[in-house]
Amino acid sequence: MRESLKTAASGVASALILTLLLFAWAASPIRGAAHFRAEGGLGGGRAELLAASSPAQDRTTTRASALPSPVRFRESGNRGLLVRAWVNGAGPFTFAVDTGAGATVLSPHVAGEARVEVESGGRAVEVGGLSGMSVGGQRAFPRDISLGTRDNTFQARGLAVVAPGLPSDIDGILDPSEIFYPLGFIIDLPNGEMSFFDPRSRPLRAADAPPGGAVVPWLTDGHSRRPFVMLAEGRRALLDTGSGFGLAVDESAAHALGLISTDGRPSAGARDIAGGEVAARRVRAATVSVGPLVLRGVPTDFLQRAEKGAPVLLGRDALRPFRMTFDPVSRLIMFDPRED
């Protein structure tokens, strides 16, 4: 069982929220989290949007039974886990891998250079953040995306949107739970690598828990495939590789988790894609449990001026010691500690 987690410099909070004919909130675009509320007129709602294929996808044939090759990523401060990417063969671009995003986000520059099909005549997609502010985007239909090398290509899946507001050195955001579905994926933070597996032929099982690690249920918010886990302390937490925080909580969650003291030093806050800001303070390290896995000394950030109802986040400062396996079919997540 892991006794402590190393503390790294606090990054910017993450959370990207996208909705088509929905109202959404989220944190910063390069770092994820979302909550959706239907505004009516959607029939089955966003679940149907996620399952539906785009016109471009209908014209694309998936690589028969071939898995994408492993991809190296680099962690760059508050920009997150960065990979080289090609969209419809154009590139290379720099994309951030964000398990909390809930969708693929393309900058207008990428959409134009890659000639991405964009929905015309539809209502705007609201792209917002933890601050509660939002900007409009357009639903998009990239045919395929390549990662690492131009020929490491897979069909683009899930919701995609073209939106302004990304930092100048970030061309897009990938949520692996959406873009790779139904493939499973492994994010090895200590070794800087993302790899893939087919859970239909090699499913993750509860008995696969490694020494000192755990296999726990993959929970969702009912509106996306973003990975939540249940903390033994009674709150759900979003696993957010886009966030530079450790355990990030607002006042309500802090009291629910027994983090009574919120005194601490200021840490880097978050400016989300809509231009809103969320302040944060790095407070006393916490102990939380994910299934049988006890995390002690977790770097903890108290969020201020965050949108009401913001989820608890477990960002990179908390997740950095782990190799994490995500099985979207069995709905399981494995934590395998890789650092001393």
SULQUI-V899900 format. One record per residue. SS is DSSP state (h for helix, s for strand, l for the rest). Layout:
# SULQUI-V899900
SS + SS
This chain:
# SULQUI-V899900
l + l + l + l + l + l + l + l + l + l + l + l + l + l + l + l + s + s + s + s + l + s + s + s + s + s + l + l + l + l + l + l + l + s + s + s + s + s + l + l + l + l + l + l + l + h + h + h + h + h + h + l + l + l + h + h + h + h + l + l + l + l + l + l + l + l + l + l + l + l + s + s + l + s + s + s + h + h + h + s + s + s + s + s + s + s + s + l + l + s + s + s + s + s + s + s + s + l + l + l + l + l + l + s + s + s + l + h + h + h + h + h + h + l + l + l + s + s + l + l + l + l + l + l + s + s + s + s + l + l + l + l + l + s + s + s + s + s + s + s + s + l + l + s + s + s + s + l + l + l + l + l + s + s + s + l + l + l + l + s + s + s + l + l + l + l + l + l + l + l + l + s + s + s + l + h + h + h + h + l + l + l + l + s + s + s + s + s + l + l + l + l + s + s + s + s + s + l + l + l + l + l + l + l + l + h + h + h + l + l + l + l + l + s + s + s + s + l + s + l + l + l + l + l + l + l + l + s + s + s + s + l + l + l + l + s + s + s + s + l + l + l + l + l + l + l + s + s + s + l + h + h + h + h + h + h + l + l + l + l + l + l + l + s + s + s + s + s + s + s + s + l + l + l + l + l + s + s + s + s + s + s + s + s + s + s + s + s + s + s + l + l + s + s + s + s + s + s + s + s + s + s + s + s + l + l + l + l + l + l + l + s + s + s + l + h + h + h + h + l + l + s + s + s + s + s + s + l + l + l + l + s + s + s + s + s + s + l + l + l
